[in-house]
Every structure is written in structure tokens, then in C-alpha cells.
Amino acid sequence: MRQRKLIFLGSDTLFSQAVLRHLLQTRASIMRVIIPSIPLHVEVGFPVAQRQPHGLAAICHSHGVPVETIDPTNPDSLCVLLSFLHAELLVSVCFPKILTPDELRIPRLGAYNLHPSLLPAYRGPMPLFWQFHAGEQRMGITLHRMTQAIDQGPILAQQSIAVAAGLSEAAVLADLAQIGARMIDELARTSQTMPAHAVSSGADHGSYFSWPVREDFSICSDWSAERAYRFMSGTAALGVPYRIEIDHTVWLISRALSFEPDGTLDSGLVKIDESFYLQLSPGVLHVQWADRV
């Protein structure tokens, strides 16, 4: 079976770049890469983690893959380009635009999205943030057919991985990108129509989370120490201080150092030099730098 020619919709996130690199290593037949001409929309006042400006274009140039930039706020630019290219297959990885029905109809073998969660759980723009926030010990990746409903199209392929406590978002995304690239490569080699085993990822169950705000960087004293450690380790690259209220005082924390899952303290907070030990439920979290608000 010959490879299907595909168009890759991406952005300058490291996840999108890593998926493209792995696809190029498999010698996938990528006829064009399309990227937005403006940065990803962010509502939180700090940059999206793991962005490398112009990184996707540099990968394309080094491998001789044609690259196009479009204005995602222009309602016609993508549709015109896709019609001109006559693509068989379309794959989106962190592309900051919801495709219109006209755009979705253009690739005759379908348009697919690669999403770093086990859909239908954690739909939305920053799924790893919210998985770290929940202290998930397993995360995953889903390849699904695109519809106008965000992350709700029929699921084609899905795989989960174990996530050790202390891993960063970048480390988890690197593993997921390699798995996701294999899913896309298999689709490009075999797809003619929507596979019979595809299942719905509809909105009747699952969860959706939007962009996080600074208040979402709060640690609750009723969290376990492991959950807090996983969250802070996973999202540290965002550079946003974490907040926790202990004995009616709010403290700012720069990063987590370690945790003891069954540890106990005589009080809610113990300060030693420039680090603090926090009593959580259960366990003790060791953190660096704290100050009163």
C-alpha cells in the first residue's frame, strides 16, 4: 500500500516540532506543512511552555519540505490553500484554529487531530497542564477524526504511558510525540476510509479544560504531597509561582524539591534556611523559596 500524501498543520510548540521530526524519520510523504503566521493565543499572561519561535519552519527547510504560513484569523486563507493543494490526508498537531466544514471536506481521506490526552478526558488547548494538575500517573495520546466540536471526533488510535513523579511536561511530550508520529505514519500508509473500529469521543462523557489562569497554580492543603509534587514538576517551565495557604497565610513557592508520601510534621509549615516543608494530606512536600504575599 502506498503512502498517502498528507498535509501537516502545526505550530511552534515543541510537541508539534517533535511529531514532525519523528514523521520525517519515518519518511512520511508530507507534501506541505502549514503554520500560523502569529503566535498561539494565550489568555493567561505568560507564554505557553515549550515554544521555539520559527522552529517548525527550520525543520521543514532542513528536510526540504515546503512550508506555508497562514493567518489563522483570516476566515478564507486556509480553505483557499487546502483547495489548491488537493491533499489526500490532513493531520493537525497543536494548530490554533478550529477548521470549518468546508476545510474539513477538502482532504478526501479525512482530517485528523493528534491530541495529548486519552480522549474524551482532558479536551482543550493545554491538556498536559490539567493532567499534571490532577496528579495523573498515566497520560496518553489520541488520534481522532476532526469535527467542528473541539476534540470530539471519532477516535482512531489511542495509547497511554506511565508517568513517573517528577517528570517535566517536555519529557512526557517527547514520549507522546514519538507514539503519535507512529500513529500518523500508520494512518498515512493504510488509510482509505474511516476505520471500522473507530469509536466516538463525544461530549456525553469526558472533560474539557480551557487555558489555565494564574489562580490555577494554587496548591491545596488537602492535596497529597505526591499530587502537588507531580503538578509542580510537570508545569515548572511555565515560570509561574505557586501559591498555597497554610495557617491563614498565603505563601509563594518557586519549585518542588521532593516529597515524602507518608511524612508528617508537627505544624503545617517548617522553614529550614531557604526551603520549606509543607504538611499536605497525606505526606510532606519539600519546596524552595517561599515568601508572604
C-alpha positions in Angstrom: 0.0 0.0 0.0 1.5 3.3 -1.0 1.8 6.2 1.5 -0.9 8.8 1.3 0.3 12.3 0.7 -0.5 14.4 3.8 -0.6 18.0 4.9 0.7 18.7 8.4 -0.9 21.6 10.3 1.4 22.6 13.1 2.7 25.4 15.3 5.9 26.3 17.1 5.2 24.2 20.2 7.9 21.6 20.9 5.2 18.9 20.7 4.3 19.8 17.1 8.0 20.0 16.2 8.8 16.7 17.8 6.0 14.9 16.0 7.1 16.4 12.7 10.7 15.3 13.3 9.6 11.7 14.0 7.4 11.7 10.9 10.3 12.8 8.7 12.4 10.0 10.2 9.8 7.5 9.0 10.0 9.1 5.5 6.3 10.0 5.6 5.2 11.7 2.4 4.5 15.2 3.7 3.5 17.4 0.8 3.2 20.6 2.8 3.5 22.0 6.3 1.2 24.8 7.3 1.8 27.0 10.3 0.1 30.1 11.7 1.7 33.5 11.0 1.0 34.8 14.5 1.8 33.2 17.9 -0.6 30.9 19.7 -3.4 32.7 21.5 -2.7 32.7 25.3 -5.1 34.1 27.8 -3.0 33.7 30.9 -0.4 36.5 30.7 2.6 34.2 30.4 4.0 32.3 27.5 2.9 28.8 26.5 5.6 26.4 27.7 7.9 24.6 25.2 7.7 27.1 22.4 10.6 27.7 20.0 9.9 30.5 17.6 10.4 29.6 13.9 11.3 26.0 15.0 8.8 24.2 12.7 9.9 26.2 9.7 13.5 25.5 10.4 12.8 21.7 10.5 11.0 22.0 7.2 13.8 23.9 5.5 16.4 21.4 6.7 14.4 18.5 5.2 13.3 20.2 2.0 9.6 20.2 3.0 7.6 23.1 1.6 6.1 25.3 4.3 3.3 27.8 4.2 2.2 30.4 6.7 -1.4 31.5 7.0 -3.2 34.0 9.2 -5.5 31.8 11.4 -7.8 34.8 11.9 -8.4 35.1 8.2 -11.6 33.0 7.5 -10.6 32.2 3.9 -6.8 31.7 3.8 -6.6 28.1 4.9 -9.6 26.9 2.8 -8.1 28.5 -0.3 -4.7 26.9 0.3 -6.1 23.4 1.0 -8.2 23.6 -2.1 -5.2 24.5 -4.2 -3.1 21.6 -2.7 -5.7 18.9 -3.2 -4.4 16.9 -0.2 -5.5 13.3 0.4 -4.9 13.5 4.2 -4.8 16.3 6.7 -3.2 16.0 10.2 -3.3 18.7 12.8 -0.9 18.9 15.8 -1.3 22.0 18.0 -2.7 24.0 15.2 -4.5 27.1 16.7 -7.7 27.1 14.6 -10.9 25.2 14.5 -11.4 24.0 11.0 -14.6 24.9 9.2 -16.9 22.3 7.5 -15.6 23.4 4.1 -12.0 22.9 5.2 -12.7 19.5 6.7 -14.3 18.3 3.5 -11.3 19.0 1.3 -9.0 16.1 2.1 -10.7 13.0 0.6 -9.3 10.7 3.2 -10.2 12.9 6.1 -8.7 15.4 8.6 -7.3 14.1 11.8 -6.0 15.7 15.1 -3.3 14.4 17.4 -4.2 15.3 21.0 -2.0 14.6 24.1 -4.6 13.1 26.3 -6.8 10.0 26.5 -9.9 11.5 24.9 -12.6 12.2 25.8 -10.8 13.2 29.0 -8.9 16.5 29.0 -10.2 18.1 25.9 -9.0 21.6 25.3 -5.8 23.6 24.5 -3.4 22.6 27.3 -4.3 19.0 28.3 -1.0 18.2 29.9 -1.2 21.1 32.3 -4.5 19.8 33.6 -3.3 16.2 33.8 -0.4 17.3 35.9 -2.8 19.5 38.0 -4.8 16.3 38.7 -1.7 14.3 39.6 -2.4 11.7 36.9 0.0 8.8 37.0 -0.8 7.7 33.4 -1.2 10.0 30.5 -1.8 9.3 26.8 -2.3 10.4 23.3 -5.2 10.1 20.9 -5.5 10.3 17.1 -9.1 11.2 16.1 -11.1 12.4 13.2 -11.6 16.2 13.3 -15.1 17.8 13.6 -16.1 21.3 14.5 -16.7 20.1 18.0 -13.4 20.5 19.8 -11.6 17.2 20.4 -14.9 15.2 20.0 -14.4 13.4 16.6 -14.3 9.6 16.3 -11.2 8.1 17.8 -8.9 6.2 15.5 -6.0 5.3 17.8 -5.1 5.8 21.5 -2.2 4.8 23.8 -1.3 5.5 27.4 2.1 5.7 29.2 3.1 5.6 32.8 4.4 9.0 34.1 6.9 8.9 36.9 6.7 11.5 39.6 9.0 14.4 38.9 8.8 14.3 35.1 8.5 17.6 33.2 6.0 18.4 30.5 8.7 18.4 27.9 9.8 14.8 28.9 6.2 13.5 28.7 5.5 15.3 25.4 8.7 13.8 23.9 7.5 10.3 24.6 3.9 11.1 23.4 5.2 12.7 20.2 7.1 9.5 19.2 4.0 7.4 19.7 1.8 9.9 17.9 4.1 10.1 14.9 3.8 6.3 14.6 0.0 6.6 14.7 0.1 9.2 11.9 2.5 7.2 9.8 0.3 4.1 10.1 -2.7 6.1 9.0 -0.8 7.6 6.1 0.2 4.1 4.9 -3.1 2.3 5.3 -6.0 4.8 5.3 -8.6 4.8 2.6 -11.7 5.5 4.6 -12.5 5.9 8.3 -11.5 2.6 10.0 -14.4 0.4 11.2 -13.0 0.2 14.8 -13.1 3.9 15.3 -15.2 4.9 18.4 -16.9 8.2 19.4 -15.2 10.6 21.7 -18.4 12.6 22.1 -19.3 15.2 24.8 -21.6 12.9 26.7 -18.7 12.0 28.9 -15.1 13.1 29.5 -13.9 16.6 30.4 -12.9 19.9 28.9 -10.4 22.5 30.3 -9.6 25.8 28.8 -6.4 27.9 29.1 -5.2 28.0 32.8 -5.0 31.2 34.7 -2.7 32.2 37.5 -5.2 31.1 40.1 -4.9 27.6 38.7 -1.3 27.5 40.1 -2.6 27.1 43.6 -1.7 24.1 45.8 -4.4 23.0 48.2 -3.5 21.7 51.6 -5.9 18.7 51.1 -3.9 17.5 48.1 -1.5 14.7 48.6 2.2 15.6 48.6 2.7 13.4 45.6 0.0 15.2 43.6 1.5 18.6 44.4 5.0 17.3 43.5 3.8 15.9 40.2 1.9 19.1 39.3 4.8 21.5 40.2 7.4 19.3 38.5 5.3 19.0 35.3 4.5 22.7 34.9 7.7 24.4 36.3 8.7 25.5 32.8 5.8 27.9 32.7 7.7 30.0 35.3 4.6 31.0 37.3 4.9 31.0 41.2 2.7 28.5 43.0 0.5 29.6 45.9 -0.6 27.7 49.0 -2.4 28.8 52.1 -1.0 27.5 55.4 -2.4 28.6 58.8 -4.3 31.5 57.1 -1.2 32.8 55.4 -0.6 32.6 51.6 2.9 31.7 50.5 4.6 31.8 47.1 6.7 28.8 46.1 9.2 28.6 43.2 9.5 24.9 42.8 9.1 21.5 44.4 12.3 19.7 45.6 11.0 16.3 46.8 8.1 14.7 48.7 7.6 12.1 51.4 4.3 10.3 50.7 3.7 9.3 54.3 5.6 12.1 56.1 4.2 14.2 59.0 5.2 17.5 60.6 4.4 19.0 64.0 2.9 22.0 62.2 1.6 22.9 58.8 4.9 24.5 57.7 8.5 24.1 58.8 11.2 26.5 57.4 14.8 25.4 57.1 17.1 28.0 55.5 15.6 28.9 52.1 13.4 25.8 51.8 10.1 24.8 53.4 8.5 21.6 54.4 4.7 21.7 53.9 2.2 19.3 55.6 -0.2 18.0 53.0 -2.8 15.3 53.1 -1.2 12.9 53.2 2.6 13.5 53.0 5.2 16.2 53.2 6.2 18.4 50.3 9.7 20.0 50.3 9.8 23.3 48.3 12.2 26.0 47.5 11.7 29.8 48.1 8.6 31.0 49.8 7.5 34.4 51.0 4.5 36.0 52.3 2.2 37.8 49.9 
